[in-house]
Amino acid sequence: MSISLSSLIFLPIWISTAQIQQGGPDEKEKTTALKDLLSRINLDELMRKDEPPLDFPDTLEGFEYAFNEKGQLRHIKTGEPFVFNYREDLHRWNQKRYEALGEIITKYVYELLEKECHLQKVSIPVDATESEPKSFIFMSEDALTNPQKLMVLIHGSGVVRAGQWARRLIINEDLDSGTQIPFIKRAVDEGYGVIVLNPNENYIEVEKPKMRKQSSADGTDEPAEKRERKDRVSKETKKRRDFYEKYRNPQKEKEMMQLFIRENGSPEEHAVYVWDHFIAQSAAESVFFVAHSYGGLAFVELMIQREADVKSKVTAVALTDSVHNVWHQEAGKTIREWMRENCCNWVSSSEPLDTSVESMLPDCPRVSADSTC
């Protein structure tokens, strides 16, 4: 009889329970039971690498998917929607596959912003050196020169990037539901300049340098017996670590480290940076914001840091399911008053569209986004 990996996972819980249980078997009986359990674990089966390689295509065509004329992601051969559980009982592999597809879709949306919406990709920081980490935003050609109106779009937190509202909606519904493209096209048609923020692009990832092994020369004064004991303990520790690492990281994925982008290391920093270097410099008499989820929090933080400037330039703010909190963010009375007059938060609700929704916070009105539509 062999024991599955799931049984092994619960082993520490069993041990912990046995240690604290009152009135249980004595220590000898517990030790015997534990040895019996360990003896039935089939280590060969446990260590078998049955997960396929984490090697995925880097194009939609490679995944055999494409967006149809309705903007829906469909399988090229079957016409079926995307299937997450491509391989049963391999959730980690399926998740990695989903993430790989998501990265391709991010690049696809970037292309649409440039080709279909005719936006320009602008690198930030504006004074970045050749070697330092960089991010980017998207702007219409007249974003800084349009004398009348400017529309600024800010998405929420997570894996989404510039031009997206929700990756899940892009994959499972369509491009119009999950991207900012309908907003951008309508804004351009109605004479707005447009700036699309990219608040989650806060760092680049590079491979972590390997740690240098410390020389044992500094232990030459130690007795030989002590050195041997330390070496033996070190080898045992490495053996246990390697055993654990084989499960934690069975595909030997590279260890990565993050290099943060100067003055854009968080969504809040990013919003302030884009305001200072672009929005505040624009010629538009009226600036309008559309901010989703965490984007609303980033906007409130921008107001806190640039209150007078924002009040003088921003005409209205449309929030959608914003997660801002004027108490936790310590927004002052004058900010709360301005938000009550100039902001509106459309929230998920089964009530008819624009029906007032009760709020416990003394900031902007909340109304129904009619989630049943």
Protein Blocks (a to p, Z undefined) as FASTA:
>chain_A
ZZdfklmmmmmmmmmmmmmpghiacfklmmmmmmmmmmmpcfklmmpcfbccfddcfbfk
lnopacdfkopacdfklopacdfklpghilklmmmmmmmmmmmmmmmmmmmmmmmnopac
ddddfkbcfkbccddddddfklmmmmkbccdddddehjbdehiablklmmmmmmklmmmk
lmmmmmmmnopacddddfklmbccddddddddddfklmmmpcfklmmmmmmmmmmmmmmm
mmmmmmmmmnopacddddddehilbfklmmmmmmmmmmmmpmbfbdcdddehjlmmmmmm
mmmmmmmmmmmmmmbdcdehiabdfklnopafklmmmmmmmgccddddfbdehiacddfb
fcdddddehlmZZ
